[in-house]
């Protein structure tokens, strides 16, 4: 991913945070009040809330964000959870491993009171937390949810929960460090590149005990994280790259690992993989 892509995702979250500030809203209202020559009529503010929400719900996300800074009334409407839940549904429809549920990498410390018990249990289950069954009170589940926020989760100070989920998903889609859960949760396809016939392909699995299995090898190999890369035995480390559907490609100068079509929500829309040239030099004996 380019630095520009990462900057765009960060700009989205920071823009929403800025527009949520008291100063931004006061500034917008002062601008309206200062224009004494023309009386402005806020038609949206005069509509029944359900009708106003239906209108704003038809807007693309960029326009919804702009609505946040118009006035306090528009900010409240554009922040409604129903709008952002639908924006999440549309945005994630063709994304890998993004069911239409609250995002697991959000830090819900300041949002927990707006979560239902069912939502908390579902988030914990998707984080792989099995001790939730021992919790009796909601407060216990909330505390467990706070303690299990994934490492390196994007930091955003947004509400409501679906707006936070949208912003975190955008930021997280630029992450180029694959987690162990992600790596081990996929049965990878892989093939050789750079002159090797396409028939030289197979499947591979990275197991949680750091063993690596593939039909091409008679014995299990071992893998490890090598900085932000993944390395199998002493072979050249694999660079982790995000795809347009927020999936992963692992590649070096000789092979490429990619998601099977069965793992994608819309495999028919998949375009030909653009495999970047990997030219970094690695010292495989370094820690």
GIVEN-V756817 format. One record per helix or strand of 3 or more residues. SS is the DSSP state (h for helix, s for strand). FROM is the first residue (numbers start at 1). TO is the last residue. If there is no record, write none. Layout:
ss=SS from=FROM to=TO
ss=SS from=FROM to=TO
This chain:
ss=h from=3 to=19
ss=h from=22 to=34
ss=h from=43 to=46
ss=h from=49 to=56
ss=h from=61 to=67
ss=h from=72 to=78
ss=h from=81 to=92
ss=h from=112 to=114
ss=h from=117 to=126
ss=h from=131 to=134
ss=h from=138 to=147
ss=h from=161 to=172
ss=h from=180 to=184
ss=s from=187 to=192
ss=s from=201 to=206
ss=s from=211 to=213
ss=s from=221 to=226
ss=s from=229 to=232
ss=s from=238 to=242
ss=s from=248 to=251
ss=s from=255 to=258
ss=h from=261 to=263
ss=h from=267 to=269
